[in-house]
């Protein structure tokens, strides 16, 4: 199974004609890391704890 970064990089390169692999991978890695960090920082609202 492909790592999500590889899969998303390949998909991005299929969608755009002006990105090389290094540029696409850098962008995907940045977005993937930001999403991961955001997901780790998210805490459910206390309203749901009742």
N, CA, C and O atoms as a GROMACS GRO file, in nm:
protein
  200
    1UNK      N    1   0.084  -0.118   0.000
    1UNK     CA    2   0.000   0.000   0.000
    1UNK      C    3   0.089   0.125   0.000
    1UNK      O    4   0.187   0.133   0.074
    2UNK      N    5   0.054   0.221  -0.083
    2UNK     CA    6   0.130   0.345  -0.092
    2UNK      C    7   0.105   0.433   0.031
    2UNK      O    8  -0.006   0.438   0.085
    3UNK      N    9   0.210   0.501   0.072
    3UNK     CA   10   0.194   0.600   0.179
    3UNK      C   11   0.107   0.713   0.124
    3UNK      O   12   0.116   0.746   0.006
    4UNK      N   13   0.021   0.772   0.209
    4UNK     CA   14  -0.067   0.880   0.161
    4UNK      C   15   0.007   0.995   0.092
    4UNK      O   16  -0.044   1.052  -0.004
    5UNK      N   17   0.125   1.029   0.140
    5UNK     CA   18   0.199   1.140   0.077
    5UNK      C   19   0.236   1.104  -0.067
    5UNK      O   20   0.226   1.189  -0.156
    6UNK      N   21   0.278   0.981  -0.090
    6UNK     CA   22   0.311   0.936  -0.226
    6UNK      C   23   0.186   0.937  -0.313
    6UNK      O   24   0.187   0.987  -0.425
    7UNK      N   25   0.078   0.882  -0.260
    7UNK     CA   26  -0.047   0.875  -0.335
    7UNK      C   27  -0.098   1.014  -0.370
    7UNK      O   28  -0.137   1.039  -0.485
    8UNK      N   29  -0.099   1.106  -0.273
    8UNK     CA   30  -0.148   1.242  -0.298
    8UNK      C   31  -0.055   1.319  -0.392
    8UNK      O   32  -0.101   1.399  -0.473
    9UNK      N   33   0.076   1.294  -0.381
    9UNK     CA   34   0.170   1.359  -0.473
    9UNK      C   35   0.144   1.313  -0.616
    9UNK      O   36   0.140   1.395  -0.708
   10UNK      N   37   0.127   1.185  -0.635
   10UNK     CA   38   0.098   1.132  -0.769
   10UNK      C   39  -0.033   1.188  -0.823
   10UNK      O   40  -0.043   1.223  -0.941
   11UNK      N   41  -0.134   1.196  -0.737
   11UNK     CA   42  -0.264   1.250  -0.780
   11UNK      C   43  -0.251   1.398  -0.817
   11UNK      O   44  -0.307   1.442  -0.918
   12UNK      N   45  -0.179   1.474  -0.738
   12UNK     CA   46  -0.160   1.616  -0.768
   12UNK      C   47  -0.088   1.634  -0.901
   12UNK      O   48  -0.122   1.722  -0.979
   13UNK      N   49   0.011   1.551  -0.926
   13UNK     CA   50   0.084   1.560  -1.053
   13UNK      C   51  -0.005   1.523  -1.172
   13UNK      O   52   0.014   1.574  -1.281
   14UNK      N   53  -0.102   1.434  -1.150
   14UNK     CA   54  -0.196   1.400  -1.257
   14UNK      C   55  -0.291   1.516  -1.285
   14UNK      O   56  -0.336   1.535  -1.398
   15UNK      N   57  -0.323   1.595  -1.182
   15UNK     CA   58  -0.418   1.706  -1.197
   15UNK      C   59  -0.354   1.832  -1.253
   15UNK      O   60  -0.424   1.916  -1.311
   16UNK      N   61  -0.225   1.846  -1.237
   16UNK     CA   62  -0.157   1.967  -1.284
   16UNK      C   63  -0.044   1.930  -1.378
   16UNK      O   64   0.020   1.826  -1.363
   17UNK      N   65  -0.021   2.013  -1.473
   17UNK     CA   66   0.087   1.988  -1.569
   17UNK      C   67   0.211   2.070  -1.539
   17UNK      O   68   0.315   2.050  -1.602
   18UNK      N   69   0.202   2.162  -1.444
   18UNK     CA   70   0.313   2.255  -1.422
   18UNK      C   71   0.395   2.225  -1.297
   18UNK      O   72   0.479   2.307  -1.260
   19UNK      N   73   0.373   2.112  -1.232
   19UNK     CA   74   0.450   2.077  -1.113
   19UNK      C   75   0.541   1.959  -1.141
   19UNK      O   76   0.501   1.860  -1.203
   20UNK      N   77   0.666   1.972  -1.095
   20UNK     CA   78   0.753   1.855  -1.100
   20UNK      C   79   0.732   1.775  -0.971
   20UNK      O   80   0.663   1.821  -0.879
   21UNK      N   81   0.790   1.658  -0.964
   21UNK     CA   82   0.767   1.570  -0.850
   21UNK      C   83   0.815   1.632  -0.719
   21UNK      O   84   0.747   1.619  -0.617
   22UNK      N   85   0.929   1.698  -0.719
   22UNK     CA   86   0.982   1.757  -0.596
   22UNK      C   87   0.890   1.867  -0.544
   22UNK      O   88   0.865   1.874  -0.423
   23UNK      N   89   0.840   1.952  -0.632
   23UNK     CA   90   0.751   2.060  -0.591
   23UNK      C   91   0.619   2.005  -0.541
   23UNK      O   92   0.567   2.050  -0.438
   24UNK      N   93   0.564   1.908  -0.612
   24UNK     CA   94   0.437   1.847  -0.571
   24UNK      C   95   0.453   1.778  -0.436
   24UNK      O   96   0.366   1.792  -0.349
   25UNK      N   97   0.562   1.705  -0.417
   25UNK     CA   98   0.585   1.635  -0.290
   25UNK      C   99   0.603   1.733  -0.175
   25UNK      O  100   0.554   1.708  -0.065
   26UNK      N  101   0.670   1.842  -0.198
   26UNK     CA  102   0.688   1.943  -0.093
   26UNK      C  103   0.554   2.001  -0.051
   26UNK      O  104   0.526   2.015   0.068
   27UNK      N  105   0.470   2.034  -0.148
   27UNK     CA  106   0.338   2.089  -0.119
   27UNK      C  107   0.253   1.987  -0.042
   27UNK      O  108   0.193   2.021   0.060
   28UNK      N  109   0.247   1.864  -0.090
   28UNK     CA  110   0.166   1.761  -0.027
   28UNK      C  111   0.217   1.734   0.115
   28UNK      O  112   0.136   1.717   0.206
   29UNK      N  113   0.346   1.728   0.134
   29UNK     CA  114   0.402   1.705   0.268
   29UNK      C  115   0.363   1.816   0.364
   29UNK      O  116   0.329   1.790   0.479
   30UNK      N  117   0.369   1.940   0.316
   30UNK     CA  118   0.331   2.054   0.400
   30UNK      C  119   0.184   2.046   0.441
   30UNK      O  120   0.152   2.065   0.558
   31UNK      N  121   0.097   2.018   0.347
   31UNK     CA  122  -0.046   2.009   0.375
   31UNK      C  123  -0.075   1.890   0.466
   31UNK      O  124  -0.155   1.900   0.559
   32UNK      N  125  -0.011   1.777   0.439
   32UNK     CA  126  -0.032   1.656   0.519
   32UNK      C  127   0.010   1.681   0.665
   32UNK      O  128  -0.062   1.645   0.758
   33UNK      N  129   0.127   1.743   0.684
   33UNK     CA  130   0.176   1.771   0.818
   33UNK      C  131   0.083   1.870   0.890
   33UNK      O  132   0.053   1.852   1.008
   34UNK      N  133   0.039   1.973   0.820
   34UNK     CA  134  -0.051   2.071   0.880
   34UNK      C  135  -0.182   2.005   0.923
   34UNK      O  136  -0.234   2.034   1.031
   35UNK      N  137  -0.235   1.918   0.840
   35UNK     CA  138  -0.358   1.847   0.874
   35UNK      C  139  -0.339   1.755   0.993
   35UNK      O  140  -0.426   1.744   1.079
   36UNK      N  141  -0.226   1.688   0.998
   36UNK     CA  142  -0.196   1.600   1.110
   36UNK      C  143  -0.188   1.679   1.240
   36UNK      O  144  -0.245   1.639   1.341
   37UNK      N  145  -0.116   1.790   1.237
   37UNK     CA  146  -0.101   1.874   1.356
   37UNK      C  147  -0.236   1.931   1.400
   37UNK      O  148  -0.266   1.936   1.519
   38UNK      N  149  -0.316   1.974   1.305
   38UNK     CA  150  -0.448   2.028   1.336
   38UNK      C  151  -0.536   1.920   1.400
   38UNK      O  152  -0.608   1.947   1.496
   39UNK      N  153  -0.529   1.801   1.347
   39UNK     CA  154  -0.606   1.690   1.402
   39UNK      C  155  -0.564   1.656   1.544
   39UNK      O  156  -0.648   1.622   1.627
   40UNK      N  157  -0.436   1.664   1.572
   40UNK     CA  158  -0.387   1.636   1.707
   40UNK      C  159  -0.426   1.744   1.805
   40UNK      O  160  -0.446   1.717   1.923
   41UNK      N  161  -0.438   1.868   1.757
   41UNK     CA  162  -0.469   1.981   1.845
   41UNK      C  163  -0.618   1.991   1.874
   41UNK      O  164  -0.658   2.056   1.971
   42UNK      N  165  -0.701   1.928   1.791
   42UNK     CA  166  -0.845   1.941   1.805
   42UNK      C  167  -0.893   1.866   1.928
   42UNK      O  168  -0.855   1.751   1.951
   43UNK      N  169  -0.976   1.933   2.006
   43UNK     CA  170  -1.038   1.868   2.120
   43UNK      C  171  -1.188   1.890   2.110
   43UNK      O  172  -1.232   2.002   2.081
   44UNK      N  173  -1.267   1.788   2.133
   44UNK     CA  174  -1.411   1.804   2.123
   44UNK      C  175  -1.461   1.910   2.221
   44UNK      O  176  -1.406   1.927   2.330
   45UNK      N  177  -1.564   1.979   2.182
   45UNK     CA  178  -1.625   2.080   2.270
   45UNK      C  179  -1.680   2.011   2.393
   45UNK      O  180  -1.726   1.897   2.386
   46UNK      N  181  -1.677   2.080   2.506
   46UNK     CA  182  -1.724   2.021   2.631
   46UNK      C  183  -1.873   1.992   2.629
   46UNK      O  184  -1.921   1.914   2.710
   47UNK      N  185  -1.948   2.054   2.536
   47UNK     CA  186  -2.092   2.028   2.524
   47UNK      C  187  -2.121   1.881   2.498
   47UNK      O  188  -2.227   1.830   2.536
   48UNK      N  189  -2.028   1.812   2.434
   48UNK     CA  190  -2.050   1.674   2.398
   48UNK      C  191  -2.017   1.578   2.511
   48UNK      O  192  -2.044   1.458   2.502
   49UNK      N  193  -1.958   1.630   2.618
   49UNK     CA  194  -1.918   1.546   2.730
   49UNK      C  195  -2.032   1.516   2.826
   49UNK      O  196  -2.015   1.437   2.919
   50UNK      N  197  -2.145   1.578   2.806
   50UNK     CA  198  -2.256   1.563   2.902
   50UNK      C  199  -2.320   1.428   2.895
   50UNK      O  200  -2.414   1.400   2.969
   0.00000   0.00000   0.00000
